[in-house]
Amino acid sequence: IEGGMSHRDAVAQLFKENRHVIFTGNGYSAEWPAEAAKRGLPNLYNTPLAAAKFNTPENKKLFSDMGIFTPEECDARADVMFENYNTTLCIEAQTMIDMMETGILPACAKDMAKYAAMPKLAGERESVYTSIKAETDKLKALMEKKPHELREEASYLCDTVKPQMAAVRTLVDKAEGLMEKSIYPYPTYEELIYTHHA
């Protein structure tokens, strides 16, 4: 534009030069990672991977050359990203453990007690409920072993703790479908989704 090019021609040139990075498909589908690799683009599919790129030497140079951040500020920003991620995940994991131990597991025990006289009617409750306890204990053990260096902790929380949280959640989702509504200690998905229609 500064050289006299029209706005339309400048935009058209930028589009032509950068068209290879535009993906018009489903960015959440399995095709995107393969397409990104084919185009030579990074696929930073989780927060620790993305935060780690913020203060790479090439990004520090870019930010510094443009007068946005000094290299030290880039390092500080990356540290803040990791601290925020780690704090959030730790709170979520501890909240899940607390919800299991003070709400879900006591409700499971109450529900199982109703089948004491007729255990054959309990179906898969005992298996599901004891699995919730076992998987919650695994989550607690994993949290006790987490590293304390920011980047290592972030990777550990992402790659080890989050999958364990998902395992607990899968079982609790199953328990929600088994348990008598009046015993279940938290709002069900149905209540969360549809109560505003009442």
C-alpha positions as CSV (number, residue, x, y, z in Angstrom):
1,I,0.0,0.0,0.0
2,E,2.9,2.4,0.9
3,G,4.3,1.7,-2.6
4,G,1.1,2.7,-4.3
5,M,-0.6,-0.6,-4.6
6,S,-4.4,-0.4,-4.2
7,H,-6.0,-1.9,-1.1
8,R,-7.7,-4.5,-3.2
9,D,-4.5,-5.6,-4.9
10,A,-2.6,-5.6,-1.6
11,V,-5.2,-7.9,0.0
12,A,-5.3,-10.1,-3.0
13,Q,-1.5,-10.5,-3.0
14,L,-1.5,-11.3,0.8
15,F,-4.2,-13.9,0.2
16,K,-2.3,-15.4,-2.7
17,E,1.0,-15.6,-0.6
18,N,-0.7,-17.1,2.4
19,R,-3.5,-19.2,0.9
20,H,-1.6,-22.4,1.9
21,V,-2.3,-21.9,5.6
22,I,-6.1,-21.4,5.2
23,F,-8.0,-24.6,6.0
24,T,-11.7,-24.5,5.2
25,G,-12.5,-28.0,6.5
26,N,-13.3,-29.1,10.0
27,G,-10.4,-28.1,12.2
28,Y,-11.5,-30.6,14.9
29,S,-11.6,-33.6,12.6
30,A,-8.9,-36.2,12.1
31,E,-8.2,-34.8,8.6
32,W,-6.7,-31.5,10.0
33,P,-3.5,-32.9,11.7
34,A,-2.7,-34.8,8.5
35,E,-3.4,-31.7,6.4
36,A,-1.4,-29.4,8.7
37,A,1.6,-31.8,8.4
38,K,1.3,-31.8,4.6
39,R,1.3,-28.0,4.6
40,G,4.3,-27.9,6.9
41,L,2.3,-26.2,9.7
42,P,2.6,-26.9,13.4
43,N,-0.3,-28.7,15.1
44,L,-0.1,-27.5,18.7
45,Y,-3.1,-29.5,19.9
46,N,-2.9,-28.7,23.7
47,T,-2.0,-25.8,25.9
48,P,1.5,-27.0,27.1
49,L,2.6,-27.5,23.4
50,A,1.3,-24.0,22.5
51,A,2.7,-22.2,25.5
52,A,6.1,-23.7,25.0
53,K,6.3,-22.0,21.5
54,F,5.6,-18.6,22.9
55,N,9.2,-18.0,24.0
56,T,11.2,-19.8,21.3
57,P,14.2,-18.0,20.0
58,E,12.5,-17.1,16.7
59,N,9.4,-15.7,18.6
60,K,11.6,-13.8,21.0
61,K,13.3,-12.2,18.0
62,L,10.0,-11.4,16.3
63,F,8.5,-9.8,19.4
64,S,11.8,-7.9,20.1
65,D,12.2,-6.7,16.5
66,M,8.7,-5.4,16.5
67,G,9.1,-3.6,19.9
68,I,6.3,-5.7,21.5
69,F,8.2,-7.7,24.2
70,T,11.8,-8.1,25.3
71,P,13.1,-11.7,25.4
72,E,12.8,-11.6,29.2
73,E,9.1,-10.5,28.9
74,C,8.5,-13.4,26.5
75,D,9.9,-15.8,29.1
76,A,7.8,-14.2,31.8
77,R,4.6,-14.5,29.7
78,A,5.3,-18.2,28.9
79,D,5.8,-18.8,32.6
80,V,2.5,-17.1,33.4
81,M,0.7,-19.3,30.8
82,F,2.1,-22.4,32.3
83,E,1.3,-21.3,35.9
84,N,-2.3,-20.4,34.8
85,Y,-2.7,-23.8,33.1
86,N,-1.2,-25.7,36.0
87,T,-3.3,-23.9,38.6
88,T,-6.5,-24.4,36.7
89,L,-5.9,-28.1,36.1
90,C,-4.9,-28.7,39.8
91,I,-8.1,-26.9,41.0
92,E,-10.2,-29.0,38.5
93,A,-8.6,-32.3,39.6
94,Q,-8.9,-31.5,43.3
95,T,-12.5,-30.4,42.8
96,M,-13.3,-33.6,41.1
97,I,-11.7,-35.6,43.9
98,D,-13.7,-33.6,46.5
99,M,-16.9,-34.1,44.5
100,M,-16.3,-37.9,44.3
101,E,-15.5,-38.3,48.0
102,T,-18.1,-36.0,49.5
103,G,-21.0,-36.5,47.0
104,I,-20.8,-39.3,44.5
105,L,-19.3,-42.1,46.6
106,P,-21.7,-41.5,49.5
107,A,-24.5,-41.5,47.0
108,C,-23.2,-44.8,45.5
109,A,-23.2,-46.4,49.0
110,K,-26.8,-45.2,49.7
111,D,-27.9,-46.6,46.3
112,M,-26.2,-49.9,46.9
113,A,-27.8,-50.2,50.3
114,K,-31.2,-50.2,48.7
115,Y,-30.3,-53.5,47.0
116,A,-29.1,-55.4,50.1
117,A,-32.2,-57.6,50.2
118,M,-32.2,-58.2,46.4
119,P,-28.6,-58.0,45.1
120,K,-29.5,-59.5,41.8
121,L,-31.6,-56.4,41.0
122,A,-28.5,-54.1,41.5
123,G,-27.2,-55.0,38.0
124,E,-23.8,-53.4,37.3
125,R,-24.0,-50.9,40.1
126,E,-21.5,-52.6,42.4
127,S,-18.9,-52.8,39.5
128,V,-19.4,-49.2,38.4
129,Y,-19.4,-47.8,41.9
130,T,-16.3,-49.6,43.1
131,S,-14.6,-48.6,39.9
132,I,-15.4,-44.9,40.7
133,K,-13.6,-45.4,44.0
134,A,-10.6,-47.1,42.4
135,E,-10.2,-44.6,39.6
136,T,-10.6,-41.7,42.1
137,D,-7.9,-43.2,44.2
138,K,-5.7,-43.4,41.1
139,L,-6.3,-39.7,40.4
140,K,-5.4,-38.8,44.0
141,A,-2.1,-40.8,43.7
142,L,-1.3,-39.1,40.4
143,M,-1.8,-35.7,41.9
144,E,0.6,-36.5,44.7
145,K,3.3,-37.4,42.2
146,K,3.1,-34.4,40.0
147,P,6.4,-32.6,39.3
148,H,6.9,-29.0,40.4
149,E,8.8,-27.5,37.5
150,L,6.3,-25.5,35.4
151,R,6.7,-27.1,32.0
152,E,7.1,-30.7,33.3
153,E,4.0,-30.2,35.5
154,A,2.0,-28.8,32.6
155,S,2.9,-31.8,30.4
156,Y,2.2,-34.3,33.3
157,L,-1.2,-32.7,34.0
158,C,-2.1,-32.7,30.4
159,D,-0.9,-36.2,29.4
160,T,-1.4,-38.1,32.7
161,V,-3.9,-36.4,35.0
162,K,-6.5,-35.3,32.4
163,P,-6.9,-38.8,30.9
164,Q,-7.4,-40.1,34.5
165,M,-10.0,-37.4,35.1
166,A,-11.8,-38.5,31.9
167,A,-11.8,-42.1,33.2
168,V,-13.5,-41.0,36.4
169,R,-16.0,-38.9,34.5
170,T,-16.9,-41.8,32.2
171,L,-17.8,-43.9,35.2
172,V,-19.7,-41.2,37.0
173,D,-21.7,-40.5,33.8
174,K,-22.6,-44.2,33.9
175,A,-23.5,-44.0,37.6
176,E,-25.8,-41.1,36.8
177,G,-27.9,-43.3,34.6
178,L,-28.1,-46.1,37.2
179,M,-28.7,-44.1,40.4
180,E,-32.1,-43.1,41.7
181,K,-32.7,-39.4,40.9
182,S,-33.3,-38.3,44.5
183,I,-30.0,-39.8,45.6
184,Y,-27.8,-38.3,42.9
185,P,-26.0,-35.3,44.6
186,Y,-25.5,-33.0,41.7
187,P,-27.6,-31.6,38.8
188,T,-27.8,-34.2,36.1
189,Y,-27.0,-33.4,32.4
190,E,-30.7,-33.4,31.7
191,E,-31.4,-30.8,34.4
192,L,-28.5,-28.6,33.2
193,I,-29.7,-28.7,29.7
194,Y,-33.5,-28.5,30.0
195,T,-34.4,-26.8,33.3
196,H,-34.5,-23.4,31.7
197,H,-37.4,-24.6,29.6
198,A,-39.5,-25.3,32.7
